[in-house]
Amino acid sequence: VRAEAGVGWDAFVDWTLGSGLAAQLRARDIPLLPGAAGLAAQGHVTGASGRNWAGYGQHVKLGNVDDTMKALLTDPQTSGGLLVACAPGAVDDVLGVFRAEGFDSAAVIGELTAGRGISVKG
C-alpha cells in the first residue's frame, strides 16, 4: 500500500472491508503534512475525526498508535491524498514514477493480504 500526502481514511476502510483483503499499516510510515502532528498533539483536530472513528473504528485494530495519530488518520481533510496498491515486485517502479513526477513524500505504508480487517501499528 502506498500513500501520498493524506489518505481518505473512511474511503480506505470501506474499500478494504468490501475487497476481501486485510490491511496492515505502519503509522510511522504514513506521510503527514508539515506541522500536522504538532497541531493535532495540541488538540487542533476536527470534530469529524471523533465521529469518523465512532462510525468505523470497530473495524480497525490499533496497536501502539497514540491519540494524535488516531486523530490524524480519521481527519476527513485529506488535502487531495492518493492511495495506490500494487504488486510487491512493482514497488520500486511505482515509487520511481511518483518521484519523477515530483511526489517525493510517496511512501510504502503497509501491505494488503488475503483476509479481512485493518490493523495499524505505530
C-alpha positions, 0 to 999 in steps of 0.5 A: 500500500502506498500513500501520498500526502493524506489518505481518505481514511473512511474511503480506505476502510470501506474499500478494504472491508468490501475487497476481501483483503486485510490491511496492515499499516505502519503509522510511522510510515504514513506521510503527514503534512508539515506541522500536522502532528504538532497541531493535532498533539495540541488538540487542533483536530476536527470534530469529524475525526471523533465521529469518523472513528465512532462510525468505523473504528470497530473495524480497525485494530490499533496497536501502539498508535497514540491519540494524535495519530488516531486523530490524524488518520480519521481527519476527513481533510485529506488535502487531495491524498492518493492511495495506490496498491500494487504488486510487491515486485512493482514497488520500486517502479511505482515509487520511481514514477511518483518521484519523477513526477515530483511526489517525493513524500510517496511512501510504502505504508503497509501491505494488503493480504488475503483476509479481512480487517485493518490493523495499524501499528505505530 
